[in-house]
Amino acid sequence: MVSMGSKNTVKVSMLPGQERQDVEKGGKIIMPPSALDQLTRLNIVYPMLFKLTNPREGRITHCGVLEFVADEGKIYLPYWMMQNLLLDEGDLLNIESASLPVATFSKFQPQSEDFLDISNPKAVLENALRNFACLTSGDVVAITYNEKVYELRVLETKPGKAVSIIECDMNVEFAPPVGYSEPKKL
C-alpha cells in the first residue's frame, strides 16, 4: 500500500465552480493533481482504488477516483461517504492506495421499505453500481432512481470485507428492508 498522507475533506456539493451532482451518485472521489503526480511516480496498480480512514473515529471505507481536479490539500467525497466515515467538512482523512479482490458476491439491505416500490430493484442497483469502483461491508451507500435517493447497507461482500466491482460478475442478494415484516396470511 502506498500512503498518500492526510488531506482535508470537503463535501462534494461544495466543489467550487461547476455543479457536480454526478459525484454524489457514486463511490468515487475527486483528488488534487499532485496526487496523480505522486501516484504516477510510485507506479501504482490500476485500477486506482483507495482506503479512506477517519483517524479520529477509526472508520474505514474504500473508493475509486473520478478526477484529479480538486484544490491542493483537499479531496471531495460524496456526502454518503462522509456520513459513513463520520466526517465533517475540513476534517483530516488518511488516504492509502489499496489493492482489493474482485467481487463475486454482495448482499444489500435497503434502509427503508419504499425500496420495495421499485419494479426491478436488481437492475436499478446494477445500473447505479456502475458509478462505484468498490464496496465495503458495513457501508450505507446511496443510489438515486427516479430522482429519489435510496440508502442500502452493504451487509456482506465476498471474497473479502472490501471488494473491487470494476468489470466483475457479482451475484447480488437483498435482505428485507429495515422495518419490513411479512404480510400476515388470512
N, C-alpha and C positions, 0 to 999 in steps of 0.2 A: 504494500500500500504506500502511496505517495501522499504525504501530508501537505495540504495546502495552507495550513495555519488557520488563524482565526480571521474572520471577516465580519463586518456589520451586516445585519439583515434589515431589509425594508420590505414592507408589504407590496406585492406585485402591483396592486391597483394604484400605488403611489408612484409608479415608474414615470419619471418626468417626460414631457413631450408628447408621446403618442399613446393612444388608447390601446391597451394590450390585454383585452379580455380573453384572448386565446390562451394566455399563460394560466389563467385561473381554471381553464378546462383541462388540466393535465397534471402530470407529475414531473415537470421539468423546470429547471431554474435558469436564471439569467446571471451570468458571471462577468467580471470585467475582462477587457482584452489582455491584461497582464497575466491572468490565469491561463489563458490559451498559450501565451508565450512560454510560461513555466512548464505547462503540461507537455508542450511540443519538445522542449529541451529534455524532458525526462523520459521521452519515448513511451508515453502511456499507452496501454492496451485499449483498443476500440471494441465495442462502443464505450464512450466515456460515461462511466457510472460513478456515483459518489455516495459516500456515507456521511450523513449530516448528524452532528451530535450537539445537543444543547448541554454544555459542560456544567451549567448551574443546576439543571434538573435531571441530568443523566438520561435524557430522552434521545432516541436514535431513529432515523428513517433513512431511506435511500432514494436516489433520484437520478435523472439524466440531466443533460444540459440542452437548453433550447438555442441560446445565442451567447456570444461574448461581447455584449454592448453595455453592460452596467457601468455606472460610475466607479472609479477606483475606490477600493476599500469597502465596497458594498456588493451584496448579491440580492436578487429579487426572487422571492418564493411565492408560490400560490398560498392564498390565505388558509386553506385547509391544512397545508403542510406546517404553517406557523402554529396553528392550533394543536396539531399532533405533537410538535416539539415544545409546546408551552412557551413560545417566543412572543415578545413584544417588539415593535419597531425599534431598531437601534441596538437590540441585544447582540451579544457575540455568539458566533456559531463556528464550531470546528468542522472543516471540510477535508475529507480524505478521498483519494481515488479508491475505487472498490472494484473487485472482480467478483461477480455473482454467478451462481449456477443458472442455467436456463430452466425456466419454469416448466413443470409437467402437470401441475395441479394447483388450483386455488379455490378457496371457499369464502363466500361473502355473506354477510348478514346485513340486510337493509336496516337502517336505523329508524324507519317509520313505515307504517302499514301502507301508505299511499304508493309505495313502490309496486305493490301488487296490482295497481291500476294500469300499469304498462302492459300492453298486449304481448310483447315478445322481449322480456327483460334480458335474456341471454344475448340477443342481438344488440340491444341497446348498450349493454355493458361492453360487449366485444368492440363495438364502434368507439365508445368512449375511451377504452384502454389503448387505442392507437396513439393517444396523446401522452401515454405513460411509457417509461423505459423500464421500470421495475416496480415490484410490490414488496412491502414489508409487513409481516404478520403483526397484527395489533393496531395498525394504522386505520384511521377512518378517512377514506378517500371521498372526494366529492365529484360527482358526474352531473352533467347537465343534459336534460332531454325535454324537448318542447318548452324551452325557456324556464324550466323548473330544475332546481338543484336537489339531487338525491345524495344522501350520505350512506356509504356502505363500509362496514367494518371488515377488514381483511382478517378472517378467523384463522386461516391456515394457508400455507404455501409449501409446495414440495418442489425440489428436494431439500430446500433449506428455509430458514426463517425469513430470508430476503432472497428474491429471485429476479433475474432479468426476464422481461417479457417481450423482448425485441425478436421478431421472426421466430416465434416458437409455436408449438402445437400444445396448447394448455387445456386440460379438462377443467371445467368450471362447474361448481355447485353453489346452491344458495341455501342458507339456513332460514328458518322462518323469521320474519321481521320482528324487531323489538316490539313487545306488547301484543303480538298476534296470538290468538287462541283459535283452535279448530272450531268451526261451527258445530253446534250441538245437533245431534241427529234426533229427529222427532219420532 
